[in-house]
Amino acid sequence: MYDVIIIGCGVTGAATAYELARYKLRVAVLEAANDIAAGTTKANSAIIHAGYDPEPGTLMARLNVEGNRLTGEICEKLQVPFKRVGSLVVAFTPEQLPTLQTLYDRGCQNGVPGLRLLSGEEARALEPQLSEEVCGALLAPSAGVIDPWGFAIAMAETAVRGGVELYRSCPVTGITAVPGGFEIQTPEGKFAARFVLNAAGVDADRVHNLLEPTDWRTLPSRGEYYLLDKAEGSRVGHVVFQCPGPEGKGVLVAPTVHGNLICGPNAENVEDRRDLGNSAAGMADVRTKAARSVPGLDWRQNIRNFAGLRANTTRSDFIIEESKTYPGFIDLAGIKSPGLSSAPAIAKLAAAMLSDRGLVLEPDPDFVDSREHIVFKNLSAEQKNALIQKDPRYGRVVCRCETITEGEIVAALHSPIPPYSINGVKRRCNAGMGRCQGGFCGPRVQEIIARELGLDQADVLLDQAGTYILTEKTKMGGKADV
């Protein structure tokens, strides 16, 4: 029997596994997809929020500010790209200025450091390409931009190296309370645990309903994005928000840690929890709203559109609580924005709740809280030469847009949580993330995956199960017509 089973390995599940790995516990993570960080964690704004938006006294307010601080510490230890670029919330009319004052007051109550209210002229002095409409702004220096899937992968890899057991392609189909804990049914067999943490993202209500009916439910909200080429990456240096409204924080314009520019999201409630499509109307809405903040955006530099789902629920706050009927079953649900920012703090709260329920958290002296992650293009000339002498694969560039080498791809494929797909490689080392979006390097990455994992190229996936790139149609004379 495991001490703890975590259901779901998005950023919340990964952070919780990372936190529990530092103790002498037997922990398992059950992930429905064939890779981790494959849901909301891979499709969001990639922002670490400062913490001025949540209502004081809420879990969001407390965990956002604490999570912001912890994120910086974790990223430094695990070599995850993270930049504290700061954020601006801009007002376009005098009528919106009281909203900035409200956010400033909230931020001060929540303990957000360094907040300042600016005039329109002061805001444009920081960001010259802001609209002339901007008449005021709130500056939050502690906000940042991050590689969100890299953050989750780094924490999960560290947890796995520390002894946490990860099961992928392992959806939960049933949960039963048994003496001393819970029995969890999956297509891969049954698992037993004293405690269960439900971190299943947009499906958290469905997972809870396998044990007992919830008094809340998920209301998925789709947000669509533009990702612009690095030619637009310096258009702004801060994350530029608009004054929030009933639909959320609104459309932002922000640099990314990889040097691109991201614009979005809109907000549209959807019924289908797998609906990640883009619509002409949605993309037009994003363009119109983003251009109000930064009129000079060059949409011809768009290299990717994508969409993600927010795990909104019928409650306004995060849902982090234990079942009243079945003690030991704890929901980590409704983790919408600022969920990415809050994940490390959510993990610590979950550990504290387990401790309160009697789980002994004895530190593991052998836990290694660090990670070496080679990014070849960031090395000095001397470091590059030394690495190539040691392993010539680092001298062969596969992804020209992002200067990603064969050595980095091979390292990803032999990491503690190896990817099974081209997009899995992309999320680990950035191959295919550039201007051509894998049009040049994709076939070569496919070859490397097949070679390193001992697969036929026809069995290599683009992303999730069933996304085959090569499809066998007929067989004649022992040869496949592909």
SVG drawing of the C-alpha trace seen along z (x, -y; Angstrom):
<svg xmlns="http://www.w3.org/2000/svg" viewBox="-24 -61 61 71">
<polyline fill="none" stroke="black" stroke-width="0.4" points="0.0,0.0 1.2,-3.5 1.3,-6.2 -0.1,-8.7 -1.4,-8.5 -1.7,-11.7 -4.2,-11.6 -3.0,-13.9 0.5,-15.2 -0.1,-18.7 1.9,-21.4 -0.2,-20.9 0.4,-17.1 4.0,-17.5 4.7,-20.1 3.0,-17.9 5.0,-14.9 8.2,-17.0 7.2,-18.2 6.4,-14.7 9.5,-13.2 11.6,-14.9 10.1,-12.7 10.4,-8.9 7.1,-8.0 5.9,-5.6 4.2,-7.8 2.7,-7.1 1.3,-9.5 -1.4,-8.3 -1.6,-10.3 -4.3,-9.6 -2.3,-11.0 0.8,-9.4 2.9,-12.3 2.9,-14.8 2.0,-18.5 -0.2,-17.6 -3.3,-19.5 -3.8,-23.1 -0.1,-23.2 1.0,-23.1 -1.5,-25.7 -1.6,-28.8 -0.2,-32.3 3.1,-31.1 2.8,-33.9 3.8,-33.8 1.4,-36.4 2.4,-38.8 -0.8,-38.3 -2.7,-41.6 -5.8,-40.2 -7.2,-37.6 -9.5,-38.8 -7.7,-39.1 -8.3,-36.2 -8.9,-33.6 -6.7,-30.6 -5.8,-32.2 -4.4,-35.3 -2.4,-33.4 -1.0,-30.7 -0.3,-33.1 2.1,-35.2 3.8,-32.3 3.9,-30.4 5.5,-33.3 8.4,-33.3 8.8,-29.5 8.8,-29.4 11.9,-31.5 13.7,-29.3 12.7,-26.1 13.6,-27.4 17.0,-28.3 17.6,-24.8 16.2,-22.9 17.5,-25.1 14.1,-26.1 13.8,-29.2 12.2,-32.0 12.4,-35.8 11.0,-38.4 10.1,-40.9 7.3,-42.5 3.8,-43.3 1.7,-46.3 -2.1,-46.5 -3.2,-49.3 -6.3,-51.5 -7.6,-53.1 -10.2,-55.6 -10.4,-57.6 -13.3,-55.4 -10.9,-52.4 -8.4,-54.1 -10.4,-53.1 -9.9,-49.5 -6.2,-50.0 -6.5,-51.5 -8.5,-48.4 -5.9,-46.1 -3.1,-48.1 -5.0,-47.9 -5.6,-44.2 -2.0,-43.6 -0.8,-45.4 -3.1,-43.4 -1.9,-40.2 1.7,-41.1 2.8,-41.7 6.1,-43.6 7.0,-46.7 3.6,-47.7 3.4,-51.2 0.6,-53.2 1.8,-55.0 0.4,-57.7 0.0,-57.0 3.3,-58.9 5.2,-56.9 3.8,-53.6 4.9,-54.6 8.3,-55.6 8.7,-51.9 6.9,-50.6 7.1,-53.1 4.9,-51.0 1.9,-51.2 -1.2,-52.8 -1.7,-56.6 -5.0,-55.6 -3.3,-54.3 -3.9,-56.8 -2.7,-54.8 -1.1,-51.5 -0.3,-49.3 3.3,-48.1 4.1,-44.7 7.8,-44.0 7.6,-40.5 5.6,-39.1 7.4,-36.9 7.4,-34.6 8.2,-30.9 8.4,-27.8 5.3,-26.1 5.7,-22.6 9.4,-22.7 8.6,-23.7 6.3,-20.8 8.6,-18.3 11.6,-19.5 9.7,-19.0 8.3,-15.6 11.7,-14.3 13.2,-15.3 10.4,-13.5 10.9,-10.4 14.6,-10.4 13.7,-10.7 11.6,-7.5 8.1,-8.6 6.5,-6.1 4.9,-7.6 2.3,-5.7 1.4,-7.3 -1.5,-6.3 -3.2,-5.3 -6.6,-6.9 -8.6,-6.4 -11.8,-4.5 -13.0,-3.8 -12.2,-4.7 -13.4,-2.7 -12.9,-3.4 -11.3,-0.3 -10.1,0.3 -7.0,-1.9 -7.4,-3.9 -8.6,-3.7 -8.5,-1.3 -8.1,-2.9 -9.1,-1.1 -7.3,-1.7 -6.8,0.2 -3.3,0.9 -4.6,2.6 -5.6,1.7 -3.6,-0.6 -4.1,-1.0 -3.1,-4.0 -3.7,-5.5 -4.3,-8.9 -5.4,-10.2 -4.8,-13.7 -7.1,-14.6 -5.1,-16.9 -7.0,-15.9 -7.4,-19.5 -10.6,-20.0 -11.6,-16.4 -11.2,-16.8 -15.0,-16.8 -15.3,-13.6 -12.6,-11.9 -14.2,-13.0 -17.6,-11.6 -16.0,-8.2 -15.9,-8.1 -18.9,-10.3 -21.0,-13.1 -19.4,-16.5 -21.2,-19.7 -19.2,-21.6 -18.5,-21.0 -16.0,-22.1 -17.0,-24.8 -14.3,-24.6 -13.4,-27.9 -11.4,-28.0 -8.7,-30.6 -7.1,-31.2 -3.6,-32.5 -1.3,-33.9 2.4,-33.1 4.5,-35.5 8.0,-35.0 11.1,-36.3 11.1,-39.3 8.2,-40.6 9.7,-39.4 11.1,-42.8 7.8,-44.6 7.2,-44.8 9.5,-44.0 6.8,-43.6 3.6,-41.5 0.9,-43.9 -2.5,-43.2 -5.7,-45.1 -8.1,-45.9 -9.8,-42.7 -13.5,-42.1 -16.0,-39.4 -14.3,-37.0 -11.0,-37.2 -7.7,-39.0 -8.3,-39.8 -6.1,-39.7 -2.4,-40.2 0.7,-40.9 3.8,-39.5 7.4,-38.4 8.1,-34.7 11.2,-33.1 12.2,-31.8 12.2,-35.3 8.8,-35.2 5.7,-37.3 2.4,-35.8 -1.0,-37.5 -4.3,-36.2 -6.4,-34.7 -10.1,-35.3 -12.6,-33.4 -15.3,-31.1 -17.3,-28.6 -17.3,-25.1 -19.0,-21.8 -16.4,-19.6 -13.4,-19.2 -11.2,-18.3 -12.2,-21.2 -8.8,-22.9 -9.7,-24.3 -9.2,-27.8 -12.0,-29.8 -11.9,-32.7 -14.1,-34.8 -11.9,-33.9 -8.7,-34.8 -10.2,-38.1 -11.2,-39.0 -7.7,-38.4 -6.2,-40.5 -8.6,-43.4 -8.1,-43.4 -4.3,-42.9 -3.9,-45.8 -5.7,-48.1 -2.8,-47.7 0.0,-47.6 -1.2,-49.0 1.9,-48.2 1.8,-44.4 2.7,-42.7 0.4,-39.7 2.2,-38.5 4.8,-37.3 2.4,-34.7 4.0,-31.2 1.4,-29.4 -2.2,-29.5 -3.3,-27.3 -5.9,-27.1 -6.1,-25.9 -8.8,-25.2 -9.2,-26.9 -10.5,-24.6 -13.2,-27.1 -15.7,-25.6 -19.0,-26.6 -16.8,-28.0 -14.8,-31.2 -11.8,-30.1 -9.4,-27.1 -10.9,-23.9 -8.3,-22.4 -10.2,-20.4 -10.7,-16.9 -13.8,-14.9 -16.1,-15.0 -17.4,-11.5 -14.1,-9.8 -11.2,-11.3 -7.9,-11.0 -9.3,-11.9 -8.2,-15.5 -9.2,-17.6 -6.6,-20.0 -9.2,-21.2 -10.4,-24.3 -6.8,-25.3 -7.5,-28.1 -5.4,-31.3 -3.2,-31.9 -2.8,-28.1 0.6,-27.9 1.9,-30.6 0.4,-28.9 1.4,-25.3 4.5,-25.1 2.5,-26.6 -0.5,-24.3 1.9,-21.4 3.2,-22.5 -0.4,-23.0 -1.3,-19.5 1.7,-18.1 0.6,-20.0 -2.9,-18.6 -1.6,-15.0 0.6,-15.6 -2.5,-16.9 -4.2,-13.6 -1.4,-11.6 1.0,-11.0 4.5,-11.1 6.7,-13.4 10.2,-12.2 12.8,-14.0 14.8,-11.8 18.5,-12.7 19.2,-11.2 16.7,-13.4 18.6,-15.4 16.9,-18.8 18.8,-19.9 18.9,-19.1 21.5,-19.5 19.8,-20.6 22.0,-21.4 20.9,-24.1 23.7,-24.0 23.1,-27.5 23.4,-29.1 26.9,-27.7 30.2,-29.6 32.3,-28.7 34.7,-26.9 31.9,-24.9 30.4,-24.0 33.8,-22.7 34.4,-20.7 30.9,-19.1 31.3,-18.2 34.6,-16.6 32.9,-14.5 29.8,-13.7 29.9,-14.6 26.1,-14.6 26.1,-18.0 27.9,-19.2 25.0,-18.3 22.2,-20.9 18.8,-19.3 16.5,-22.2 17.9,-25.2 15.3,-27.7 16.1,-27.2 19.6,-25.8 18.8,-22.5 21.3,-19.7 21.0,-15.9 22.7,-15.6 19.9,-17.5 17.2,-15.4 18.9,-12.2 19.3,-13.4 15.6,-14.1 14.8,-10.6 16.9,-9.1 15.7,-11.4 13.9,-10.1 10.5,-10.7 11.3,-10.0 8.9,-11.4 7.0,-9.1 6.3,-11.7 7.7,-14.5 5.8,-17.1 7.1,-15.4 10.6,-16.1 9.6,-19.6 8.4,-20.3 11.7,-19.0 14.3,-20.7 12.5,-23.1 13.1,-21.3 10.4,-22.4 9.4,-25.4 10.7,-28.0 9.6,-29.8 9.1,-26.7 7.3,-24.8 9.1,-21.6 8.6,-21.8 12.3,-21.3 13.4,-19.3 10.3,-17.2 11.3,-14.2 14.8,-14.1 13.4,-14.2 11.1,-11.3 14.1,-9.3 16.0,-10.0 13.0,-8.9 12.7,-5.7 16.4,-4.9 16.7,-5.7 13.5,-4.0 13.8,-1.0 10.6,-1.8 9.5,-1.6 9.2,-5.2 5.5,-4.4 5.0,-3.9 6.3,-7.4 3.5,-9.7 3.1,-13.4 1.6,-13.8 -1.2,-11.8 -2.2,-8.3 -3.4,-7.8 -1.6,-10.8 0.4,-8.8 2.5,-10.7 3.0,-7.8 -0.1,-5.7 0.2,-2.3 -2.5,-2.0 -1.7,1.3 0.8,4.0 1.9,5.4 4.8,7.8 5.8,7.4 6.3,3.6 4.2,1.0 2.7,-1.8 3.0,-4.8"/>
</svg>
